[in-house]
Each structure stands twice: as C-alpha cells, then as structure tokens.
Amino acid sequence: MNKRFPDSFLWGGAVAANQCEGAWLTDGKKPNITDVMVGINSPEPGLAWNEETQKWEMKLDPKKVYLSHEGIDFYHRYKEDLELMKGMGMNAFRTSIAWGRIYPNGDEEEPNEAGLKFYDDLFDEMIKDGMEPVITLSHYETPLHLLTEYGGWSDRRLIEFWKRYVTTVFTRYKGKVKYWLTFNEVNNMYRRPVVSAGLLNIHPVHTDKPLEMETADIWQGYCNILTANAWTVKLGHEIDPDCQVGCMLSSSSVATYPYTCDPEDVMGAYQLQRISNFYFGDPFCTGIIPGYVKRIWREAGIAPVLYEEDLQMIKEYTVDFFSLSYYRSGTYSKDTENAYDTGGVKGKPNPYLAKTSPAPWSWPVDPVGLRYTLNVLSDRYHKPILIVENGIGLDETPDENGEIHDDFRVEYIHDHLVQVREAIEDGCEVFGYLYWGPMDIVSAGTGEMKKRYGFVYVDRHNDGTGTLKRSLKDSYDWFKKVIESNGEEL
C-alpha cells in the first residue's frame, strides 16, 4: 500500500476565534454567546432577566474566571503563532470569524471596518506563511444581541442578518479564502441549543442527555438554519465561483455502536446516529429533510414555518464538501441512559477498546472508529471530506527542564492517521487533516486551560495567571516529520 497521502493533502491545525483570540471587546466587537459562558458545559450563562425591559441582559458572575475574554491573546500574537505552525510545515489553518467583530450586534446595516481589517491582516499573514485559510463562519459565536433581542435562530429575521454577514465577508475575502465552513457542530443542537444553534429560549442550557425534541422553537431554528445554510452556498458561489462551501458536523456520534446484537440496541444506535448527526447532514448534503424528522413533527403536533422557496433553496444549494470533528466512539444500550460530553456519546464502556486517555477526562481511544465514520459519511453523501477536528486533551505541566513529553498525544494522532490512510484506500475522498488545536487554547467544553491539546504549550492557567509564553512539546517535531514525509513517517 502507498504509505503517502495524496500530494494535494491539507496538513494543518484548527482553532476557534472565541477560544483563542481574546480581545473580546476590542476594536468595536461586542459580546457573543460564548463570552458569557465558562465553557459550553456551564449550567447557566452569565445572563439575568430584566423585569423592566422584559429581556435577558448580560450579567457576568464576578466570582467566575471567563478565560475566553483574553484567550491566549491570538488577536495580538497571531503572527507568532502562525510562524510556529509554519515551522511545522502546515499548509492549512482553520479558524473562525467572530461574527461580532464584523457586525457587533448582528443586526446592523453596515459592518465594522476594524473587524474586517483584522481578518484581512490575519488571512494575508496565513497566505504569506504558505497556509490555506479554512474559515468557519459561525463557531459558537452568535452575537449575544441576536439572542437577547430576537431569541436567536428561532426568529426568521436572523436569516437576513446572516445573509448580510456572509455577503460582506465573501465579498471582502474573495480570492483569499477558498474553503468556507458554515455552522460549526450545529448538529449538537439536540443537546446544546443555546451554543450550537443560537436558541436562547430553550432550557436547560446544558444537559447530559438529549432535550425532548418535541419543542417548536428548536425545530423552527432548525428550519431557519437549513435555509441560511443553503443561502450561504448560493451566495458563496455567486460572489466567488472558485470558493467551496462545506458543512461542519460533530461526527463522533456516527461511531455509536450497538452494545449488543439485540435488535433494539442495533435500531437504537441507528436512531441515535440519525438524530445526533444525519438530521443535519442529510439536508445539508442531499437537500432532503428526512422522514424521521417529519415524523417527530407530526407526532408532536409541530408545524415549523418553511416556505416553498425555502425547500427549493435547501434542495438546490447543497454543500460542496463535508467537514467533521471526531474524537472518540460510543455505545448504545437499551438498558442504559446515554450521556454525552463534547467528545460525543458515552454509553456503556466498550470492552473492546483497550486505551483511554489519562484522567481526568479518560476518553476511550478508537482510531478504527474514525475510519468507520469516514466510510459511513462517504457512502451516505458521496462528498469530499475534510477532517477539521481530531485531537486529545491532556493535563500537562512542564517538567523541571521546562519540557513536555507528550507521548500519548503522538500515539493518539499516529493511530488515527493510520486509519485515515486506510479510509482513503477504501475510496473515501479525504482531502485534509486539521488537528485540534495546534497550540493550547481555552477548552470549549470546560472553559479552562488545563485541558491542553496543543503541539505548543501556552503558559496560561485556569485562574487566569501566566505569561502567555509559547514553548514546544515533543509532539511538535514528530508532527513536523509526518508533514514533511506526507505521511510516510507513519
């Protein structure tokens, strides 16, 4: 077997603006939903109900540390960080545009020039360093005003605000950005509607099990997002025919295995795959709203507003490629109430998986699950696939020599990349692997710095202290060799 990856393969890293940029109120930016949360696992956001105005307002808890407000100061240090990625030989880098830097409230008529210029400079620097920008339009960064004023995506007016935003950035960055992603992990709407889908009026904010899906607002938001996604594809192709627009779904749940061969476990696992992943993937990639979704509406007496022109848009403007995150697999058992975290479905421990990541997170390690996921998605959608998140979070502290020997990370990536290569041999059109994340950033799930993914250590801690100094871990040089050899190092 050819041990190299395709010659045009994208090797890179991935982050999100809200987890690394900091500068949360700099140069005209206003708060987004993640700015008022200490990680998306927070039980409640920093909001308070104003009886006088009858609206939600930002009210941060002075006892909490909102690490995302400063992040790792990527906003001011991006040249240094890009230089480190260039040193590894990365030829692609995924980040997001913070919507609130471009339209601070989300509903303005005119964009914020300071925000536009920041991303101009950032993308120019990436291109200068030989990296293809892969840009997410919405990565848990819906402007807070759109939630407190309109209730989020359950209000159809957000489609027009979104169209204005994407038209602005597509026009501004034409010729600079080829690969665009629409809504990051929006399929997590079924358990985190506030963050994933910008739906404020759905409670609880976070739960360890799926919400009752018989909720009118959540399905109206779903339909509005499907329509907005189609508009994004249409506008992207019209403004820049050379660009490609892809969806981005959390796909660890695709590798949800039936715990036994009991037909109820088998069907239950499939149902979970559908309502945690395919219910967005199907309309995004095929233009068809699935029958199992319509069954939920029918049995719950829900009739979301979805006009004929919306259905035509969804049908006609499907995405160009499928991008995904994958961290670990899970199991389904009819005898167990399934739980979830940012890695995916938990379920009963899989007795056939020998490795788990070290405590405190202890995620099962299943590289074959990534190959399985890539094959399922390839067979189902027949689209090119871009892996834009795969990685392992570890609790790391430099030793007495200031070094970090992250052998577990090296082993994790090695084993997953071997399975990516197998998937390519299977016929899956995988055209890139963007590791999450190349340098330590604020964890999305827990809102802390302690959970470290990077090849580069950043000296910042959960209490907000630290110098922000960057230093290399052992995995940095190893991954550099992988890229230099285009995978032969594996």
Secondary structure, DSSP 4 states (H G I P E B T S, - for coil): ---SPPTT-EEEEE--HHHHT--TTSTT---BGGGG-SSTT-SS-SEEEETTTTEEEE---TTS--GGGTTT-HHHHHHHHHHHHHHHT--EEEEE--HHHHSSSS--SS--HHHHHHHHHHHHHHHHTT-EEEEEEESS--BHHHHHHH-BTTSTHHHHHHHHHHHHHHHHTTTT--EEEEEETGGGGGT-HHHHH-BTTSS-S--SSPPPS--HHHHHHHHHHHHHHHHHHHHHHHH-TT-EEEEEEE-GGGGEEESSS-HHHHHHHHHHHIIIIIHHHHHHHHS---HHHHHHHHHHT------HHHHHHHHH---SEEEEE----EEE-TTS---EETTEE--S--TT---BPPTTT--B--HHHHHHHHHHHHHHH---EEEEE----EE----TTS----HHHHHHHHHHHHHHHHHHHHT--EEEEEEE-SB----TTT--SSEE--SEEE---TTS-S---EEE-HHHHHHHHHHHTTTTT-
